[in-house]
Amino acid sequence: MSPIASPPSSSPGSTDIASAGPNPPSSTDPAAAAMVMNVVAETMASDHLKAAIVSVTVDGREIVTQAVGESLTGVPAATNMHFRNGAVAISYVSTLLLQLVDEKKVSLDDKVATWLPEIPYTDRVTLGQLAQMTSGYVDYVSTAELTDAQYADPFRSVTPQQLIAISTKYPLLYEPGTNWNYSHTNYVILGLALEKITGQKMSALMQDKVLGPLGLDNTTDPGTPAITQPALHAFTSERRQALKVPAGTPFYEESTFWNPSWTITHGAIQTTDIRDLHTTAVAIGTGQLLSPESYQKMVTKDLIGRTTKLDGCTTCFPQSAGYTYGLGIVSSGNWLMQNPLFSGEAGAFAYLPSQKVAIAVAVTFDEAAFDPVTGAYSNSGDLLWRRIGAALVPDDAPPMPAGG
């Protein structure tokens, strides 16, 4: 299947390392820049990364924006390359909801059935529960039906209705509001609800209320698996078991243009670049588009001590200081972040409000990053930003996962 590419685009002022020559990018703090890039180099080696693009600022001062490694063999990664942002768009969707709350058009306590009565269980679930993922909806991504179909044909397209139908074949995992589980289903339903509430398509809402006001000119939902050029290419071995590739047999395939229609509400399936991702870290991390009241609701840690594991639920786990879900944003220690991982690409944005440290990263993987038997791999984008944060702010370092 041949991917359809959009016309070339680059962000004003971005540095394309592929054509920038041997001199490193300028920095207001060369020592800090060198420290960050040492962390990147160490993570490239230890986590078997193919490429890494990073952008770091402290209180608005650029520490470094740089790309290392290769996008394709012989094609260096560059800071103007575009990539999918995955769960980053969840923070945009929750921002849209909270803007409507600020405008007194909805309440977080409104039942979803007011707008989507045809979807099962919406008479029991509120808008706020969707945003905080406390609705109890099964995550369709955790079902064999979805994963088997996606690995059989990663280029196939699915609709929000098809995704919701997979989830709602199952009962709610718990009474809404009484526990938590990571579930893509929440944001597919929430996106449809926001369209009904406003009478606008998600793509228009995004542009009018989030992307446009923040100046995110290189963040868009193309409506297809296309990625704006130049694209950061991704590769993966994750289909190894699904395709029954024997252990010991090399298996490493390009996944750049796999269809991401399963990931979130349509109109918010986006590609971006490192500068827009960094801008997002600051804007979401400071609540730039929200009232102080809504910002506090977004970054709440009220789930700590209120959630538990559940038998049979692979995405249920107790919230803690290391990871607690607000409304479309994750708190990890004193940092705010999102950390997407899918189709051979990982990334993150993170922001430390007290020190005004903003970190954005995007990474791809070498073949050695994947388990030679299962094809499984770890979110090295999440580890990279944490290691950078620890180097820059050792007294308020983000929590590290075991083994990180």
N, C-alpha and C positions, 0 to 999 in steps of 0.2 A: 504494500500500500504506500503510495507516494504522498508525503506530507505536503500541505499547502502552506507556503511561507508568506508572511506579510511583508510589505515594503520595508527597507532598512530604516532604522530609527535610532537615534542616540540622544542621551540627555545632555542639555547644554552644560558645557564645562567638564564633562566626564573625561577621564583619561583612559585611552585604550592602550593597555600595556603592550599589546601585540605590535603597536606602531610607535610607542613612546620612546624607544631607544633604550640604552643601558642605564640611564639615570633613574633612580627611584623617585616616586612622587614626592612633592614638597610636603613638609609637615611643620606645624608650630612647635613640635616637641620631638626632635629626631631620636632622642634616647628612648622615649616611650614608643615611638614607631618601631624602632629596632626590637624592643622587647616584645611587642605584639607580633611582629613578623617572625621572631624566633619561636614563639608559641605556635604560629601557623606552620612553620617548617617542621617542628617536632611532631605536630599532629598529622601532617601530611605523611610522615614516615611511619609513625606508630599505628595509624588508623588506615593506612593504605589508600590515601586519597589520590584521585586523578587530578582534581582541580579544586582550588579554594579562592573565593572572592570575599574580601572583607572591607568593612568601612567602620571606623571608630572615631568618635568625637568625645571630648570632655568639655561640658559647659559651652557647646557650640564651636569649640576649637578643633579643627581637624587634626587627629593624630596620624591616621593613615587611611588611604583608600587604595587598595592594591589587589591584583590578581596574580596567582601563581599556578603552575601546572599547565595542563593541556586540556582544551575542550575536545579536540580530535587529535589523532596522531599527527604531529607536525604543526598543529594550530594552537598557539598559546591561548590560554584563557585571558580574558580582558574585562576591564571594569565596565565596559558598555554592553556586555552580553546580557541577554534576557533569559529568565528562567521562571518556572512555575512557583507561585508563592503559597499554594495549598492553604493551610490553616490560618495563615496571616489574614486572609479575607474574612475569617470568622470574627476577628476583632473589628473589621469594618462593618459587618452586618450587625453586631451588637451595638456598635456606635449609632447606626441608623435607628435601631429600636430606641435607644436612650434619647436620641434627638427628638423622636416623636413623643416620648414621655415629657421631655422638657417643653415641648410645644403644646402639652396638655391634650394631645390627640388620643393617647392610649395610656393605660396603666400597666405596670408589670404584672398586676394581679388579674388582668382581664383573661377570661377563658378563650382559648384558641378557637373553640367552636363558634364564637361570634362571627368569624370570617371563613372558617374551613370546617363546617359541620360534617362534611362528607368523609373526613379523615377519622378513622377510629381513635377513640380515647380523648379527642380534643375537648370533650365536655368536662374532662377531669384535669386537663393540663393548662397551665397559664403561659403567657408570653415570657414571663420572667423565668419560669422553669425550663422552657426551651433554651433560653439564652445561657442559663447556668448549668445545663445538662442534668437537671434533677427531675426530668419528666418520667423516667422509667422506660422510655422507648428502647427496644433492642437496637443495637448498632448493626445495620445491614452489612457493614463491612466485615463483621465477625461471623457472618453466616457462610456456610459452604456454598449456598446457591450463588452468592455474589462472587466470592473468591474463585470458585471453579470456573464460572463464566468469564470472568476477567482474565484469568490466566490462560484459558482456552483461546480467547480472542481479545488481546489488549487494545485493539483498535475499535472495538464495538462501541456504539453510542447507547446510552440509557437515559431515560427521562426521570424527572423527579418523582412522577407518579409511580413508575416502576420500582424505584428505590424505596419509597414509602410502603408500597405493597409488600415488599419483602419483609420489612420490619414489622408491619402490623399483622402478619400471619401469626405472630407470637403475642402472648399477653404481656402487659407491662411487667417489668422486672420487680417493681415495688410500687407502693402507693406514691403518686407524684409528690415531690417535695420532701420525702423521708430518707432519701439516699442519693447517690451520684454514680453515674457511669458515663464514660466517654462514648458518645454516640453521634455519628454524622447525621443521623436521622433528624435530630433536633434542628439543625441549621438548614436542612432541606425544607422542613415544614415552616420554620421561621421565615425563610425567604419568601415562600408562597404567601404567608400571612401578611408580610410587609407590603407585598404587591397588592393584595386585596385592600388593605387599610388605606393605602395612598392612591390606588388607581394607576400606579406607574410600574413599569418593568424594572427589575432589579438593576439592570445595566444603567438605566437612566437615573435611578435613585443614587447609585454609587457615584456616578459622575457629578450629579448636581450637589450632593450633600457631603461627600467624603473626598473622592479623588480630585475633583476640581478645586474645592477650597484649600486642600493641602498641596496643590501643585504637583500631584503625582502623574505627570504627563506620560510616563513610561509604564504605567500600570493599567492593564485593560483586560477585559474578557473578549477574546476574538470571536467567540461563538463556535469555534472549531478547535481541533487539536493543534492548530498553528501556534508558533511562538514567533514574536517579532524578532526580526534579524538585527544584529547578529545574535544567534542563540547559543547558549551554553549546552553542549551535548551531554547526555547522561547515558550510562550503561549499567546493566544489572545482571545478576545470576539468579534472581528470586524465583524464576519459573522452573528451576532445576527439578524439583520434586514433582511439580504438576505435569511436566513433560517427560518424567521418568528418565531423566538423564543420569546414567550411572556415575557413582562417585569415582573420581579419578579421570573422568572424561571432561576435557575443557568445555566450559559453557559460559558465555559472556556475550550478551546481546545489547544492541542499542535500544533504549527506551524513551528517547527524547520526545517522540511524537505519539506515544501511547495516548489513547483518548482518556482525558481526565473527567469525563462527564459524570462519573460516580462520586466525585469528591465533595461537592457542596451544592447549594442552590445555584441553578443556572443564572448567568448574569454576574456571578461572583467567582467564576472559575478563571483565575487571572494569571497573567504573566507579568513580570516586573523586572527591575534591575536593582543593583546594589544601592544606588543612591536613593531611589524611591523607598527601598526597604529600610534604609537608615532614617529617612525622613519619617517613616511610619513609626519607628521605635520612639522617636521624640514626641510625635504628635499623639500617639496612643498612650505613651507613658506619662504624658502630662495632662491628658484629657482636654486637648486643645479645642475640640469641637463640642465639648459638653459643659453643662453647668457643673459647679463644684459638687452639688448633690448627686448628680448622675455619675460623675467620675468616681465618687466614693462607692456608689453601688457597683460600678464596674469592677473595682479592685478589691471588693470585699473578700475577707478571709473567713466568712461566717460558717463555712462548711467544715472547718477543722473541728474534730471531735464529734461530728454528726454523721459520718459515713462509714460504711463497713464493706468488707468483701462479701460476695454472694456466690454460693455454689452455682456453677454453670455460667457465670458472667465473667468473661475474660477481660472486660474493660471496667470492672468495679474494683476500686481500691480505696482505702482510707485516705482522706486528705490530711496533709501535714504541712509543717513549715517549709519543707522542701518542694512541695507541689500542692497548691490549692487553687481551685478553679473559681474565678469570679464570674463576671458576665462577658464571656468571649475573650478572656485574658487569663493567663496563669501567673500566680505569684510564686516565686521560688526564693526563699529568704526574703530579702528586701527588694529583689529585682522583679520586674514585670516582663513577660516574654510570651512568644509563640515559637514553636519549633517543628515545622512540618517535615515529614519524611515519607516519600513514596516514589516508586518508579525509578530507583537509582539516583535520587537527588535528595539532599537534606539541606536544611537552612534554619535560620533563627533570626529574630530580632529581640533585643533585650535592652532594658532601660533601668537605671538606678536613680530614682528621683532625688535622693539626698545629695548625690555627687554629680548629677546631670551627666552620667556616663551613658552613651548610646553605642550599641554594638549591632552590626548586621553582618551575617555570614551566609554564604551559599557554597555548598560543596558537592562534588561528584566522587565516584569511587572507582578504584582499580579492581581488577578481578580478585586480587588477594584479600579484599575486604569481605568477601562473601564466604560463608561456610561451605567447604567443598562437598558436603553431603546434602545439606538442606537448602543452601542458597540464602540462608538468613543473614542479616547484617544489622548493624547498630546505627543509631542516629549520631553520627560524628559531628554534624553541624551543631547539635545541642552541646556536645562535649567541648567543641572548639570555642563557642562563645563563653562557656563557663571558665575555661582555662584562661582566656583573654581577660575576663572579668577579675579572676583571682590574681592575675599578674598586675593589673592596673590598680585594683582596690583590695589589697590583701586583708585589710581590717574589716571589710564588708563583702567578702567573696561570696559568690553564689554557691549554694550547696552542690556538692558533687555526688552523682550516683555511685553506688558501690563499683569499684573497679575503674572509675573515671580518672 
